[in-house]
Amino acid sequence: MMKTEKKEAKKEKVKKIIPLLKKMHPQAHCELDHRNPLELLIATILSAQCTDKRVNQVTPHLYKKYPLAKDYAESVPGELEGEIKSTGFFRNKAKMIREATRELATRFGGKVPDRLEDLITLPGIGRKTANVILGTAFGVPGIVVDTHVLRVSERLGLTKNTDPAKVEVDLMEIVPKKAWIDFSYLLVFQGRYTCNARKPLCGQCSLPPYCDYFQKSLPLKR
């Protein structure tokens, strides 16, 4: 838990950076194409170690071929693997998809549950994926912590933790609950398009006054 004075300072920082992030990334959203919670669940499993762009190239045909949870669960061995091969780690992903959809079909009537407690019981669904589904498909507030959120939140000085579960708690303490999902996608876009891992585009960013990473590097720029 953060000390009260540090928490309040970080809350103030968040209030200042949210409008700037919105101006920089007005289009921030989940970039995985989907039309319903089941499609989003499938897409998030496929997105592990894969770009959203690649996943979006695979899913249109996949969604048409397997419209229901039971269709994935009962898919012919080797067939689903072939459909998703280009997303990488396709054997493990196919296994997770079959197991998760089997649970959906048997325990939830083929529907994706709208509670975190239920979602994380599904094979292949951790807190990050669950929060993506809850926030995007159901409008349930949640902090999504992926590699971009980890990197950007640390660089901004919003957390000192590197464990996703701890970073999630840190951000939940300082970001207004109603903004959790939007803030997550703003940080994802910031990390994906501006605050890159190897070479952040600080000259194109509006956050340097609030960025610990930039402020610490100032002596090197003189």
N, C-alpha and C positions, 0 to 999 in steps of 0.2 A: 504493500500500500504506500502511496506517495504521502510525504509530509504535507500538511494542510497548506503552508505557504507556497510550496513548490506547485502543488496541485492548482491553486488559484492563479498563479502566474501562467501556468500552461493553459488553463481555461481561457485566459485573456488572449494568449497567443493564438489559440484556435479560433477565437472570435474574429481576429484580425486576418488570419490567413484564409479562412473559408471563402470570403467574398473575392479575394485575389485568385484563388484556385478556380472558382466558378467563372471568373472572367477569362482565365487562361484556357480552361477546358469546359466550355459551356455544353459540349456534347457528351460529357462523361456519363457512361452507362455500361451495362454488361454487354460486351461485344460478341458474346456467343449467341448465334441465331437460334431462336426457339419460339414456339407458339403456345406452349403450355408447360406446367411443372415437370412432367415426365421428360419432355424433350430437353429441358434445361438440366435435369439430373444426368441424363445420358451425356450431354455436351460437357458438363463439368468433369465427369469421369474421364472423358477422352482428352480433356485439356491438360491433364497432368503431363509435364515435360513435353508440351506441344503448344504451338501458337494457336491463338483463337482463329486466325485466318485459315490455317490448315484444317482445323476442326470444322469450320463453316463450309469448307469445300467437300467434306465427307458427309455431313449430316443431312442435307436435303434428301438424298436417295435413301439414307438410313431411316429417317422419319417416315418416309412413304412406305418402305418395306416392312417396318415394325411399328405400327401405330399404337399398339397396346403393350403394357408391361409383360403380359403373358407371351407376346410374340417374341420378345427378347429372351425370356426365360426358356422358351421351347424351341429356340433357334437351332438349326442343324449344326452339329459340331464342325468347326472349320469354316462355316459359311459367314458367321458374324466376324470371325477373325479376318477373313478376306476383305470384308467391307471396311474395316477400320485399320488395316495394316499400315497405312501411310501416317497414322498419328503416333506411331512408335509404341513399344511395349504392348503390342496388340494382344498377345496371348493373355497377359495378366489383366488388361483392361476388359477383354471379352469375358474373362472369368468373373471379374467384379460386377460387370453389367448383368450377367446371367444370375448371379447370386442375389444382387440387390433387387432385380425385377421379380425374381422368384419370391422374395420376401414381400414385395409390394403386392403381388398377386395373391399370396396365401394369407397374409396378416392384415393388409390394408385395402382389400377389395380392388386392387389394381391402381389405386390412387396414391399419389405422393402425399405423405402426411405434412401438416403445416405446423408441427411442433418440433423444436430442436431435439427434445428428449427422444422422440421417435426416429427422427432422421439419422441421428448418429448411431442408431442400432443397426442400420443397414450396412452391409459389406461395402467397403470402398468410399464410405461417406464420413468424412471427419468434420470438425467444426467449421473449417473454412468453406468447404463445399455446402454444408448445411446452411450457413449464413448467406451464401450466394443465393441458394434456392428460396430461403425464407424471405429475404429482403426483396429479391427481384420478382419472384413469382407470387408471393403472398403479401408483400408490403409489411412484413414483420421486421422491426428494427434489429440490426445485428452488425457487428464489425467484422469485415472480411479481411483476414490477414494473409496476404500472399507475399511473394518475394519483393514486389514493388512497395507494398505498404510497410513491410519490415524496414527496407532501406530508407524510404523517404521519411518515415516517422522518426527514425533514429537520427538522420541528418538534420531534421528540424528541431531535434532536442525534445521531442515529445515523450520519448522513452529511452531508457538505457538498457532495456532487456533485448535479448535476441531470440528468446523462445516465443513462438507465435501465440501460445496460450497466455503468457504473461503480458505480451504486447497488447493482445486483445483486451485484457483487464485494464491496462494502463490507459488505453484510448477510450474505453467505456467510461472511465472516471472523469475525463476532461472534455469529451465531445458530447454535445446535447443529444439525448437519445433519439429525438426525431430526425437527427441528421446523420445517424450512424451509417446507413447504407449509402447515402449520397457522398459522405465524407470518404468512405472506403473507395468508391469508384473515382473520386477526385484524386486520391493518392495513387491509385492504380494508373490513371492517365498521366499523372505527374511523373511517376517512375518510368512509365513506358515511353513517353514522348519528350520529356524534358530532363528529369533528374536521372539520367542513365547511370548504370552501374559503373562503367569504366570512365566515361567522359561526360559528366553532367553539363548541360547547356546553361550554365549560370548566367551568361549574357542575355539569354532569351527568357529568363525567369523573373517573376515579380516578387519572389520571396526572400532574396538575399538579406534584407534587414531582420528577418525572423529566422534565418537559417544558421544553426550552429556550425554546420559543415563549411559554409561560405565564410562566416566570420573568422573561423579558425585558420582559414587559408589566406586571409588578407595579407599578412606579412610577406607571403611568398609572391604576391602579385605586385609588390612595390618595386 
